[in-house]
Amino acid sequence: MYLKGQAVKQNYQKAFIWIQKVAKQGFPQAQALLGTLYSGGLGVKQNYKKAFVWTQKAAEQGFPLAQYNLGIMYHNGHGVKQDMQKASIWTEKAAKQGDANAQKYLSDMSSQSQVTSQNDQQAVKVAESFSEIQKLLQALFYLACVVALIVVIILFHVSLYKTMKKVPKDKRLFPAWFVWMMLIPVAGLVFACMMLPWGVPKSIGRAVIGNAKAGKSARSLFGLGLTCVILLTIINIISILEIPLLGTLLGIATLIMLIIYWVKVVKFRKVYLIKGEESDRDIGSRC
């Protein structure tokens, strides 16, 4: 009566006093109501922990309203640590006894769960799609790198071959076609040892005898060529020992050295061999 203001003026404090007395006698309805007063701060200072204690007492006696309220407390973490599993258990108990609020709660949670599941499935599909795209891009990048490397290697050998062909046959330390033998896996290392430090530098050096500057430029290729051969040898050993990171770093260093070697060879051919031939032709035509 004090709680609802029936026949008397509404007074939550007096309602709390009388309901507490009945609750202490073990009546579940009063215990559930006392829990509601503590939870809402009606007639007493709001206290979620005490609200939980009294609501739990009523719920354990099978009172459906208290079971539903207890489930909501577990759901929201009011007066107790949030526990969605226990929230579902207590709400299901209330729903089985016909509590409409509990039934609605379970229905809403089921719908929300389905939506969440669908969203999770969509998120997984999107993540998988991005993963596939990332893998495809990585594969394309690696393919582009391999193609670029093959093109560089072929152009490098073409330049060496053209340079060797510009050298008179009697001046060549080794035949020009030895350049292509360097492309043979493993065995090509032997031809690289022959051509890079000695074959190419010695041959072009012989072709410009009498030109001190050209001779010095040719001799500078010996050190570069020897460095490249040493690096290539180490890379072959590392590939057998399976040390990928070190192999990659040495591979990059070797590529840089080969490019420097390549640039010097091309420059030498254009400056000393091709221009030398043109000068010889001019002298011949004048004579």
N, C-alpha and C positions, 0 to 999 in steps of 0.2 A: 504493500500500500504506500509506504513512504517512497519506494523506488519509482512508482508510476504516478504518484499523487492522487491515488484513489481514496476518496472520503477524507483525506487529510492533505495538507500542503506537502508538495513534493520536497523531500529532504534526503539527499544522497548520503549524508553523514549518518543519519539515524538508520537509513536502509542498510548501510554497510555494517553497522553494529549488530543489527538483528540477523542479517544474512550470515555474518561470521559465526554467530552463536549456533545457528542451525548447521552450518557447514562443518563445524567442529564435532558435531554429533554424527557425521558420516553420511549425510544426505547428499547424493550426487548432484541433484538439481541446484542445491544451495552452493555446493562447491564450485560448480561450473559458473554460476552467477557471480560468486565471489572473485573468481578468476577474471571475469569480464570487468568487474569494478576496478580491480588492480590494473588491468591492462589499459582501461580508458581513463584512469585517474578520477573516478567518480566517487566522491565521499571520502577519498583517501588519496595520499600521494601516489602518483603513478609508479608502479614497480613491476616490470616485466618478469623478473625472476619469481616473485611471489604469485604472479598471475599464472605462470607456467606450473608451479607446484600445485596449486589448487585445481587447475584445469586438468592436470595429469591424474590427480586423485579421482576426479569425476569420470574421466575417460576410462580409467582402469576398471571402473565399476560398470562399464558398458553404456554410459549415457551418450547417445549419438551426437548431441550438440557439442558436448565437451570433446568428443573424439575429433569432430570437425575442427573445432577451435585449436585443439592441440596440433593437428596437422598443419594448420595455417601458421602456428607459432614456429614449428620446425621449418616450414617453407620460408618464412621471413627472417628467421633467426632471432626472434623476440624471446628473451629470457633463457635462451638455450642456443647452442651452436647450430648453425644452419645444417639441416640434413634432409635432402630431398627424398631419400629413400624412406625415412621414417615418416616424412610428411605424407607420402603416398600410402604407406601402410595404415596410418590412423584415419586418413580421409576415406580409404576404401572400407574400413570398418563402419564408419558413419554412413557411407553410401549404401551398404548392404542392409542397414536398418531403416533405409528410406529417407535419409536426410537429403533434402532437395539441394541445399547449398553444396554439400559434399559431392553429390552426383554431377552438378554443374561444374564444380572445380575439376573433377576427373575428366569430364568431357572437354573442357578448355585445355587441360594439360595434354590430353591425347592429340587434339588438333594442333597445339603448339609443337608437340613432339614430331608430328608428321611434317609440319612446315620446316622445322629445324632439320629433320632428316633429308627433306628435299633440297634445302639450301646447302646442306653438307655435301650431298651427292653432286649438286651443281658446282660447288666449290672444288670438289675433287676432280670433276671433269675439266674445269677451267685450268686447274693446276697441272693436270696431265697434258692438256693441250699446250700450255706454255712450256712444259718440260719437253714435249715432242718437238716444238718449234726451236727451243734452245739446242736440242740435240742435232736437229737438222742444220741450224746455223753453224754449229761447231763443226759438223761434218763438211759443210761447204767451205768453211774457213780452212780446215785442214787440207781439203782437196785443192783449194786455190793455192795454198802454200806449197803443196807437192808439185802442182803444175808449174808454178813460178820457179821452183828449185830446178825442175827438169829443164825448163827453158834456159835458165842461167847456165846450167852445166853444159847443155848443148852449144850455146853461144860461146862459152868459154873454150870448148874444144875446137869449134869452128875457127875462132880467132887464132888459137895456137897452130892449127893446121895451115891456115892461110899464111901465117908468119913463116912457118917452116918451108912452105912452097916458094916463098920469095927468096929463100936462101939457095944459092946454087948447090946442086947435088954434091959436088966435090967438097963443099964446105960443111955439109950436114954431118953431125956426129952420129945421128941415127936417122933412119928413114922417116919421112913426114907422117906416114900412116901409123907409126908407133903412138901418135897422139890418140887415135881412136881406140887403141888397145887399153888405154887407161880406163875406159868405160866398163871393162869386164869386171864383174864382181870378184872381190878378193885378189884374183890374179892381176887385176888392173893396178894394184898397189905397187907391184914390181915395176911395171912400165912407168908409173908415176915417179918412182924413185930414180928411174933412168932419165926421164924427160924433164921434170920440173927443175931439179938443181943443176943438171948437167946438159942434157940433150938440147933444150931450147936455148939457154944462155950461151953455151959453147958454140952452137951453130950460128946464131945471129952475131956473136962476137967475131967469128971467123969471116963473116960476110962483110964486116966493116973494118978490117985490119987497116991501120993507118989513121983512123979517126979516133983519137984519144977519148973524146967526149962520149962517142957512141960505145966504145969499148968499156968505159966505166959504167955506163947505163946497163950494158949487157951483164956485166959482172955483178951488179946490184941484185939481179934476179936470182943469183945463186942462193943468197941468204934467205930470200922469201920462199924460193922453191923448197929448200931444205926444211924450213919451218913448217910448210904445208905438209910435206911428206911425214915429218915426225908427228904432227897432229893427227894425220890420217891413220898412221900406225897405232897411235894410242887409242883412237876412236874404235878401231877394229878390235883391239884387245878389250876395251870396256864393253863393247857389244856382246862379247863372249861372257864376260863376268856379270853382265846385266846390272849396270849402274846407270839408270836412265838420266838422272839429273845432271851428273857430270858429263855424260855423253852429249846431252843437249848443249851444255855450255861450251864444250870443246868443239861441237859441230858449228856453232855460231862463230866462234873464233876462227875456225878453219875457213868458213865461208868468207869472212871478212878478209883474211889473208889471200885467198884465191882471187877475190875481186881486185885487191890491190895489185897482185901479180898480173891479172888480166889487163888492167888499165895500163900498166907499164909496158906490157907486150904490144898492145894496140898502138900506144904512143910511139914505141920504138919502130914498129913496122911503118907507120905513116911518116915519121920524121926522117928515118935513116934508110929504110929499104925502098919504099915507094918513091920518095923524093930523090933518092940516090939513082934509081932506075931512070927517072925523068931527066936528071942531070946528065947521065950517060948518053941518053938519046939525043939531048940537045947538043952535046959535044960531038956526037957522031954525025949529026946532020950538018953541023958547021964544017966539019972536015970534008 
